[in-house]
Amino acid sequence: MVGSQRWKRCATQKRCGQSESAFRGAHRDALSPVSVYNFFPATSHREFLLPSRSPISVAVVGVGVFGRNHARVYKELERQGEAVRLLGVVDRDVSRADAVAGEFGCKGFGSVAQMLTTHSELQAASVAAPTVHHLAVARELMKAGVDVLIEKPLATTLADADELGALAATHRRIAQAGHLERFNPAVRATLPLLTRPMFFEVHRLSVFTPRSLDIDVVLDLMIHDLDIVLAFANSRVKEVRAVGLPILSGQTDIANVRLEFESGCVANLTASRVSTERVRKLRFFQPRQYVSLDYGRQEVLVFTVGEAAATPTVNPQIGVTRPPVASEEPLHAELRSFLHAVRERSTPVVPLDDGRRALALALEIVSAIGDHARKIDLKIMA
């Protein structure tokens, strides 16, 4: 018996209080790495027993519009040969959980407790429940030894975000913030181009849909771009000026913010969920260069002064290039990255600290919108 098998066998025998002969009798056919791994309850030490290519058992908690997409992508990854197994989906609406479970060939549960009670082999989960429930759901999962990907926004308050970070540290869990645009191929293609961004112009416009109305447009849509701008600018925010209005809901549906960074960089962001068109664009200027990024089309255009033009332009002193972009659904890239962090026990590409940073700025903007409304005596907002 090799050393690793002997260690696993002894650990299991000790946990059960069995003698060598009793262990052999009871577990004659259960000494495979997967069987031994699944025999252990969910603890913070389970990762050390995971064989390198054994499928990671995953679940999705909250299968509304976006949670269903998580389940879909996990199943697609499983069918494509990734070492992952979609174990189940959880939703308070049991009929919805059952419908999604039937669609993707897994099990449906009405609560996290129900799932954990019957399936201790669960190793990782996407938390896509309404934001107000993120802390409670993630707490229950992490205490049970389950790694988590928590959808944006990370939480409703900074105190909740801090508790999530503390829980991940205490229980030694992999915890990733679900900022999807970090995995957009256009964003990834832009990273090597960054020198010293000095001005951002960002638009994220959507038509109205009756979803995510428990939060305003800043926490629903703009937070994507806040995360990207913070990562690109790589500087502390010095000043926030913002205005917003409710249009079709009781929350802010359209907002504009001007950010000034300590580096001198300025960012102007507009987010709307009451537009007649869908726009997802980020543009920025840096010395001798202008970069235009289209999230939806996954395209990047770079205009550079003094560079030979690969594409003919009106001004021959300005060269235009299109960096290569490897097209991929961002959610596929995000979940593959999460699974890699779970298997390797490595820091996620988007750690909880980044999710907290974006949340802190979003909440500051929400506060600034309220202050502006009171300043101009806009009673509908105040």
Backbone hydrogen bonds, N-H to C=O, Kabsch-Sander energy under -0.5 kcal/mol:
donor,donor_aa,acceptor,acceptor_aa,energy
6,R,2,V,-2.4
7,W,3,G,-2.3
8,K,4,S,-2.2
9,R,5,Q,-2.6
10,C,6,R,-2.6
11,A,7,W,-2.4
12,T,8,K,-2.3
13,Q,9,R,-2.6
14,K,10,C,-2.7
15,R,11,A,-2.2
16,C,12,T,-1.9
17,G,13,Q,-1.1
18,Q,13,Q,-2.0
23,F,19,S,-2.7
24,R,20,E,-2.3
25,G,21,S,-2.1
26,A,22,A,-2.7
27,H,23,F,-2.2
28,R,25,G,-0.5
30,A,27,H,-1.7
36,V,32,S,-2.5
37,Y,33,P,-2.4
38,N,34,V,-2.6
39,F,35,S,-1.4
40,F,36,V,-1.0
40,F,37,Y,-0.8
43,T,41,P,-0.7
46,R,43,T,-1.5
48,F,45,H,-1.3
49,L,46,R,-2.2
50,L,47,E,-1.3
54,S,51,P,-1.1
56,I,83,A,-2.0
57,S,55,P,-0.5
58,V,56,I,-0.5
58,V,85,R,-2.7
59,A,124,A,-1.2
60,V,88,G,-1.5
61,V,126,S,-3.0
62,G,60,V,-0.7
62,G,90,V,-3.7
68,R,64,G,-2.4
69,N,65,V,-1.0
70,H,66,F,-1.6
71,A,67,G,-2.0
72,R,68,R,-2.7
73,V,69,N,-2.7
74,Y,70,H,-2.6
75,K,71,A,-2.2
76,E,72,R,-2.4
77,L,73,V,-2.9
78,E,74,Y,-2.2
79,R,75,K,-2.3
80,Q,76,E,-1.6
81,G,78,E,-1.3
82,E,77,L,-2.6
84,V,82,E,-2.3
85,R,56,I,-2.9
87,L,58,V,-2.8
87,L,85,R,-1.0
88,G,58,V,-1.1
89,V,107,K,-2.6
90,V,60,V,-2.8
91,D,109,F,-2.1
94,V,92,R,-1.3
96,R,93,D,-0.6
97,A,93,D,-2.3
98,D,94,V,-2.9
99,A,95,S,-2.0
100,V,96,R,-2.5
101,A,97,A,-2.6
102,G,98,D,-2.4
103,E,99,A,-1.8
104,F,100,V,-1.9
105,G,101,A,-0.7
106,C,101,A,-2.2
107,K,87,L,-1.8
109,F,89,V,-2.2
115,M,111,S,-1.6
116,L,112,V,-2.8
117,T,113,A,-2.3
118,T,114,Q,-1.2
119,H,115,M,-1.7
122,L,119,H,-1.4
123,Q,57,S,-2.3
124,A,57,S,-1.8
125,A,147,D,-2.0
126,S,59,A,-2.3
127,V,149,L,-3.4
128,A,61,V,-2.9
128,A,126,S,-0.8
133,H,130,P,-2.4
134,H,131,T,-1.7
137,V,133,H,-2.5
138,A,134,H,-2.8
139,R,135,L,-2.7
140,E,136,A,-2.0
141,L,137,V,-2.1
142,M,138,A,-3.0
143,K,139,R,-2.4
144,A,140,E,-0.9
145,G,142,M,-1.7
146,V,141,L,-2.3
147,D,123,Q,-2.6
148,V,174,I,-2.3
149,L,125,A,-2.2
150,I,148,V,-0.5
150,I,176,Q,-2.9
151,E,127,V,-2.4
151,E,149,L,-0.6
152,K,178,G,-1.1
161,A,157,T,-1.9
162,D,158,L,-2.6
163,E,159,A,-2.0
164,L,160,D,-2.2
165,G,161,A,-2.0
166,A,162,D,-2.2
167,L,163,E,-2.6
168,A,164,L,-2.3
169,A,165,G,-1.9
170,T,166,A,-2.8
171,H,167,L,-2.6
172,R,169,A,-0.6
173,R,168,A,-2.3
175,A,173,R,-0.5
176,Q,148,V,-2.4
177,A,350,V,-2.6
178,G,150,I,-3.3
179,H,177,A,-1.8
180,L,178,G,-1.1
182,R,179,H,-1.3
183,F,180,L,-2.2
184,N,181,E,-1.5
187,V,184,N,-0.7
188,R,184,N,-2.2
189,A,185,P,-2.1
190,T,186,A,-1.0
191,L,187,V,-1.5
193,L,190,T,-2.0
194,L,190,T,-0.7
194,L,191,L,-1.2
198,M,285,F,-3.2
199,F,285,F,-1.3
200,F,266,V,-2.3
201,E,283,R,-2.7
202,V,268,N,-2.6
203,H,281,K,-2.7
204,R,270,T,-2.2
205,L,279,V,-2.4
206,S,272,S,-2.3
211,R,209,T,-2.3
215,I,212,S,-1.1
217,V,252,T,-2.9
220,D,216,D,-2.0
221,L,217,V,-2.5
222,M,217,V,-2.2
223,I,218,V,-1.5
224,H,221,L,-1.6
225,D,221,L,-0.6
225,D,222,M,-0.6
226,L,222,M,-2.2
227,D,223,I,-2.0
228,I,224,H,-1.6
229,V,225,D,-3.1
230,L,226,L,-2.5
231,A,227,D,-1.9
232,F,228,I,-2.8
233,A,229,V,-3.3
234,N,230,L,-1.8
238,K,260,E,-3.6
239,E,260,E,-1.9
241,R,258,R,-1.9
243,V,256,N,-2.3
245,L,254,I,-2.2
253,D,245,L,-2.5
254,I,245,L,-1.7
255,A,271,A,-2.8
256,N,243,V,-2.7
257,V,269,L,-2.5
258,R,241,R,-3.1
259,L,257,V,-0.5
259,L,267,A,-3.2
260,E,239,E,-2.2
261,F,265,C,-3.1
262,E,236,R,-2.7
264,G,261,F,-1.9
266,V,198,M,-2.0
267,A,259,L,-2.6
268,N,200,F,-2.3
269,L,257,V,-2.6
269,L,267,A,-0.5
270,T,202,V,-2.2
271,A,255,A,-2.6
272,S,204,R,-2.2
273,R,253,D,-2.2
275,S,206,S,-2.7
279,V,205,L,-2.0
279,V,277,E,-0.6
281,K,203,H,-2.5
282,L,293,L,-2.6
283,R,201,E,-2.3
284,F,291,V,-2.4
285,F,199,F,-2.2
286,Q,289,Q,-2.7
289,Q,286,Q,-2.8
290,Y,303,F,-2.4
291,V,284,F,-2.9
292,S,301,L,-2.8
293,L,282,L,-3.1
294,D,299,E,-2.7
295,Y,280,R,-2.0
295,Y,293,L,-0.7
296,G,280,R,-0.7
298,Q,294,D,-1.2
299,E,294,D,-1.5
301,L,292,S,-2.6
302,V,321,T,-2.6
303,F,290,Y,-3.1
304,T,302,V,-0.6
304,T,319,G,-2.9
305,V,288,R,-2.2
306,G,317,Q,-3.8
307,E,304,T,-1.0
307,E,317,Q,-0.6
310,A,320,V,-0.7
311,T,320,V,-0.7
318,I,315,N,-2.0
319,G,304,T,-3.2
319,G,317,Q,-0.6
321,T,302,V,-2.3
327,S,325,V,-1.0
332,H,329,E,-0.9
333,A,329,E,-1.7
334,E,330,P,-2.8
335,L,331,L,-2.5
336,R,332,H,-2.3
337,S,333,A,-2.1
338,F,334,E,-2.2
339,L,335,L,-2.5
340,H,336,R,-2.0
341,A,337,S,-2.1
342,V,338,F,-2.3
343,R,339,L,-2.5
344,E,340,H,-2.8
345,R,341,A,-1.2
346,S,341,A,-1.4
352,L,175,A,-0.7
354,D,351,P,-0.9
355,G,351,P,-1.4
356,R,352,L,-2.7
357,R,353,D,-2.2
358,A,354,D,-2.1
359,L,355,G,-2.1
360,A,356,R,-2.8
361,L,357,R,-1.8
362,A,358,A,-2.4
363,L,359,L,-2.7
364,E,360,A,-1.7
365,I,361,L,-2.1
366,V,362,A,-2.4
367,S,363,L,-2.2
368,A,364,E,-2.2
369,I,365,I,-2.3
370,G,366,V,-1.9
371,D,367,S,-2.4
372,H,368,A,-2.3
373,A,369,I,-2.1
374,R,370,G,-2.1
375,K,371,D,-2.2
376,I,372,H,-1.8
377,D,374,R,-0.9
378,L,373,A,-3.7
379,K,377,D,-1.2
381,M,378,L,-1.7
382,A,378,L,-2.2
